[in-house]
Amino acid sequence: MKIGIVGAGVLGSIFGSLFSQKGFAVSLIEVLVERVRLIEREGLWVQMPDGSRVHTAVRITSAPATVGLCDVVMVCVKGYHTASAIRDAQPLIGADTLVLSVQNGLGNLETLAEAVGPERVIGGITAHSGMPVSMNEVRYVGGLGPLLVIGPLDAVRRPAFERLLTALTGSGLDVHAVDDINQVIWKKLIANVATNCVAALTGLTGGQAVQHGATVQLIRGLAAELGAVARAKGIDVSELDDPGAFAVQAFASTRDNKVSMLQDVEAGRPTEIGTLNEVIVREGQRLGIATPFNEAVSLLVRGVEERNRLRLRDLESLGGR
């Protein structure tokens, strides 16, 4: 099976390495030319959860047209890049290609469906994570639950989906299938909404934050608002019985790992606040549900983004003198 992975960041690199180790024909698609050249020259390194260090000579390119058609295109970019990523990935997509998103937040599947049709879009959720070590090395810390949970966007399990599932599970990867991926997306959303912004604003890791009363209170407040919105939308997962406890447990499991939104803030990049907490605010407004915690953290994270933008502008100004 030929798999194209769009985005060679932490998650794309982890999946690229794992799939390659299982014998899949993997091509990473990456816009950062420096990373492409480094991985072409030195390969990709992954520090595994058991402490081992795995080297993979994976194919990587910034020119999707050179890859050819793929059986599966896995989208691993930030939510605000989804539309441009799937547009650039069109040379990889043939009549029978599935498009699998493993992105955080809401709205990504719908964006992909507009580009390729809902019948070809597969939602994927992972609670596994990692951290960058260098441009061609990541630390894979593992996570709670299976490596990947997948389900068709339109809830119809077609032959192509079954072939993908058989190929992944047959290789020994811990992959589960569900009929309603939307329920699973909202389950992960509890943790993402209630913890990512807390890490981004405080700089704390999960292991540190769950030991601090004030941050736990904030996590629980964010999770409770999401729970109210989710229930009003008809989402029914057991984690909504106590979303705060689930979020705290999920955050604790990341230990000393810096979650993606904190990594983005520290690197001066835009965050995924728009597909996480801001979605809860908008849905709350539409449903008549107050979401003051989520509104406050959304505004604060946007403020941090603006600070980073101004810092970058000033640095670029100094560099041009």
N, C-alpha and C positions, 0 to 999 in steps of 0.2 A: 504494500500500500504506500502510495506517495503522498507525503504530508508537507504542505507549505505552511510555515509559521510566520505570521506577519507581526513583527516586533521582536527584537532580540534583546529585550531588557531582562530583568530577573526571571519573570515567569516564563517568557518565551525561551530563554536559555535553559531553564530547568526542564521544560517539556521537550525541547529539542534534544537535550542530552538523554533523557529517559527513553524517548522514542527511538533514538539512534541506537542506544544500548540493546533495545529489543529487536533490532533488525529492520526498522522502517526506513524508507528512503526519505530523509528529512532535508528540507531547504529552508534556511532562515532568511527572511526578508527584512532588511534593516536600512533605515535612511541615514544613519550616522556612518559616514564613510570611514572614519578612523577605526570604529569598531569592526567594520567589515574587513578592513585590511589586516587588523591585528589577529582576528580569528582565522582568516585565511592563512596567515603566516604561522601562527602558533597553536591554533586549535582552541577549543572551548574547555575550560576547567570547571568542575562542579565539586564543591566540598559537600559530601553526603551527610545525612543525619547521623550515621554510625561513625563519623570521623574520617572515613576514607576520602581520597581525592581522585576523581575520575576525569580522564582526559578523553575528549571526543573530537575527531576530525570531521566536524559537520560542515556541510556546504552552506555558505552564506553569500548574499549578494544584495546590492542596492538596485538591481535592475530586474524586476519581476519577469519581464519578457524572456529572459534567458533561462528561466526555470522550466517553462512548459506547463501543460495542464496537470493539475493535482487531483487526487481523489478527495482530499480534505484540505481546506484552507482554515487554519486555526488563527483567530484574531486575538492578539495579546497586547494591544495598544491601549492607552488611556482613553476613556470615554469621549473626550473632546476631540480625539483624532479618528474616531470610528468612520465617519463619512469619507474623509480623505483616504484612509487606509484601504477601505473596500474599493474605492475608485481606482487606486493605484494597483490593487491586486487583481484587477479584471483579467490580465493575461494568464493567470493561474486557474481561472474558473471556466470549466467546460460545461457541457450539457448535463453531466452526471455528478458534478462536484458538490460536496456538502460544505457549508460554511459554519464553522464551530466557534462560538464566542466563549472565552473564559474570562470575561471582563467583569469588573465591579460595577455595581449600580444598576439603575433602570434606564431604559431607552435604547440601549445598544442593539438589542435584537430587532427592534422595530426599524432602526436605521439600516441594518443589514438587509432586512426583508424588503425594504424599499428598493434596494440595489439589485438583489438577486432573486426575490420572490420568497414568501414565507415558507413554502414547502421545502426549501433547501436549507433553511436556517436551523441550527442545533444550538440550544442553550447549554452551557457547561458551567459547573460551579466546582471550585476547589477551595478547601480550607487550608491547603498547604501553602507555604510561603518561603521566602528567602531574602537575602540581602546581597547587594553588590559588594564584591571585594576589589575588582579591577574591571577594566573594559572587556576582558575575556574570561573572567572568573566570578562565580557567584557562590554564596553559601546557602545551601538548601537545608532548611531547618525542619522540614516535614510539617505535620499538622494533625488536627483532629479529623477522624473519619477517613473515607476513601480518598484516593488521589483525585478522582474526577467523578462527578455525577452529571449525566447528560440526558437530554430529552428534546424531542422535536418542538419547535416553537408552536406549530399548529396541532400538537398532540397526536399526530398521525405517524405511526411507526412503519415507514416504507422500507422496501428491501435494501436501499442504500444505507439507511440508518442501522439496520440489523447487521449488515456486512461490517460497518464500522465498529459496532459493539463487539461482534465476534472477533474481529481482528485485535482489538485492544485487550479484551479479556483473555483471548487465546494466547496472547504473548506473556500473560502473567501479571499484567497491570491491574491494580485495584480500581476498576471502573464499574459504576453502577448505572442502570438506566431507570428513568421514571417517565410516566406518561404526562405528568403536569409539571414541567420544569419551573413554571411561574411560582409555585409554592416553595420550591427549593431556593429560588432566587431571593424570595422575601425572607427565608430563614437566614441566609447569609447576610442579607441587608441589615438584619438586626445588629449583628456584630460590626459590620462596616460603618453604619450610621452612628452607632453609639460609642465607637472607640477610635476610629481613624482620626476624626477631628480633634479628639481629646489629646491624642499623641502629637498631632501637628501643632496644637496650641501650647502644650506644656513641655514638649520635648521628652516626655517620659516613655519608657518602654512599657509593655504590658505588665511585666513582672513588678515594675515599680508602681505603676498607676493603681493596681488593684490592692496595694497596701496602704493607699492614701485615702482617707475618708472623704475629702472634698471631691476628688476625681471619681470615686465610686458613686457618689451622689449624683454627679453630672452624668455619668454613664447611665445610671438607672433612669434619670429624668429623660434623657434622649431616647432610650429604649422604650419607655412607657408611652411617649408620644407616637413613636413609630407603631407600637402595638395597637394603639387606638385607631390610627389611620388604616393599618392592615386589616383589622377586624371589620372596619366600615366598608372596606373593599371586598370583603368575602374571603380573605385569606385565612386558612385554617391549618396551622401547624402547631404542634404541641409546645414548641418553644415560646409561643405567644402567651402561654399560661403565666409565665414569669420571664418576660423578655430581658429584664435587667439582670437576673441571675445568669441567663444564657450568655449575655454579652460579657459579663465579668469573667465567666468561665472561659469563654473564647479568647478574651484578651490575655488572661493569665497564661493560656497555653502557648502564646507567642514568646514568653519568657523575656530574653534580652534582645529579641529581634526588633528592629525599628520598622514599624508598619509603613506601607507604601506612601501614605500621605505625609508622614514625617520625613521620609526620604526625599519626597518632592520639595517640601518646604526648605529643608537644609540645602538642597541643590539649587534652590532658586527657581524651580519649575512651577508651572500652574498645577493646581490640584484637581481632584475629581469631586470637589464639593458640589458641583453642578449636577452630577448624576447620583449623589447620595443625599445629604441633608437638605439641599434646596428642593429636591423632589418631594420630600416629606412635607416641607413647608407649603409647596404649591398644592399638593394633594389635600393637605389639611385645610387650606383656604377653600378649595373646591367643595369639600365635604362638611365644612363648618366646624372643624376640629382645631382647637388652639394648639399651636406648636411653638411656644416661646423659647424652649431650650434649643430646638433645632434652628429657629430663626436667629437666635443670638450667636450660635457658633458659626452659622453660615456667614453672617456679617463680619465676624472676627477673622475667619479664615480668608475672606475676600480682602480684608485689611492687610493681613500678612502677605498675600499675593501682591498687593499694591506696593508694600514696602520693598519686597524683593524686586519688583519691576523698576522702582525708582533707583535702587542700588545698582542694578544692571545698567540702567541708563547712565548713571553717574560714572560707572567704571568705563563704559564705552566712550563717554565724553572725554575722560582723562586719557584713554588710550589713543584718541585721535589728535591729541595735542602734540 
